[in-house]
Amino acid sequence: MGKKLKKDLEEYKDVRVATTSRIWGIAVGMLAICIPLSAVTKSGAIIPLATITGAAVGTAAVWRSDDKKSKSNYLAQQKIEILEQRIADLETIVSSDDFDLQMKLKQLEQGDRL
């Protein structure tokens, strides 16, 4: 079962789509069982309606919660990019200062030789 779920997640680029299809697949199976049972027991449409409502609420929760996570992931990614840029700037500054220092040392060595 775990391999099939992993294959489904790899098939869909978006995890939300895979989870939604899983929720509604189970809901359809539950409907296939509870509709004939509700007709036999004359309990009405309470169980099928509860199944559809549960699947709808689950789907909404999956899509809404992932939006919040993607926004926070986007902000974290921006912070990482800013930090990487700052590090690159610092490396440039240090390497240019190091080059200037080496040039001054060479000039001093050449001055000492004269």
Backbone hydrogen bonds, N-H to C=O, Kabsch-Sander energy under -0.5 kcal/mol:
donor,donor_aa,acceptor,acceptor_aa,energy
5,L,1,M,-2.1
6,K,2,G,-2.3
7,K,3,K,-2.3
8,D,4,K,-2.5
9,L,5,L,-2.3
10,E,6,K,-2.1
11,E,7,K,-2.1
12,Y,8,D,-1.8
15,V,13,K,-0.5
17,V,14,D,-0.5
18,A,14,D,-1.3
19,T,15,V,-2.6
20,T,16,R,-2.5
21,S,17,V,-2.4
22,R,18,A,-1.8
23,I,19,T,-2.5
24,W,20,T,-2.5
25,G,21,S,-1.8
26,I,22,R,-2.1
27,A,23,I,-2.2
28,V,24,W,-2.3
29,G,25,G,-1.7
30,M,26,I,-2.4
31,L,27,A,-2.5
32,A,28,V,-2.3
33,I,29,G,-1.2
34,C,30,M,-3.0
35,I,31,L,-2.2
37,L,33,I,-1.2
38,S,34,C,-2.6
39,A,35,I,-1.6
40,V,36,P,-1.9
41,T,37,L,-2.7
42,K,38,S,-0.8
43,S,38,S,-1.1
44,G,38,S,-0.8
46,I,43,S,-0.5
49,L,45,A,-1.9
50,A,46,I,-2.4
51,T,47,I,-2.2
52,I,48,P,-2.4
53,T,49,L,-2.6
54,G,50,A,-2.5
55,A,51,T,-2.2
56,A,52,I,-2.3
57,V,53,T,-2.7
58,G,54,G,-2.4
59,T,55,A,-2.3
60,A,56,A,-2.4
61,A,57,V,-2.4
62,V,58,G,-2.2
63,W,59,T,-2.3
64,R,60,A,-2.4
65,S,61,A,-2.4
66,D,62,V,-1.7
67,D,63,W,-1.1
68,K,64,R,-1.4
69,K,65,S,-1.7
70,S,66,D,-2.6
71,K,67,D,-1.9
72,S,68,K,-2.0
73,N,69,K,-2.5
74,Y,70,S,-2.2
75,L,71,K,-2.2
76,A,72,S,-2.3
77,Q,73,N,-2.4
78,Q,74,Y,-2.1
79,K,75,L,-2.2
80,I,76,A,-2.1
81,E,77,Q,-2.2
82,I,78,Q,-2.3
83,L,79,K,-2.5
84,E,80,I,-2.6
85,Q,81,E,-2.1
86,R,82,I,-2.3
87,I,83,L,-2.4
88,A,84,E,-2.2
89,D,85,Q,-2.3
90,L,86,R,-2.5
91,E,87,I,-2.5
92,T,88,A,-2.0
93,I,89,D,-2.3
94,V,90,L,-2.8
95,S,91,E,-2.6
96,S,92,T,-2.2
97,D,93,I,-2.4
98,D,94,V,-2.5
99,F,95,S,-2.1
100,D,96,S,-2.4
101,L,97,D,-2.4
102,Q,98,D,-2.2
103,M,99,F,-2.3
104,K,100,D,-2.2
105,L,101,L,-2.3
106,K,102,Q,-2.3
107,Q,103,M,-2.2
108,L,104,K,-2.4
109,E,105,L,-2.4
110,Q,106,K,-2.5
111,G,107,Q,-2.2
112,D,108,L,-2.1
113,R,109,E,-1.5
114,L,110,Q,-1.1
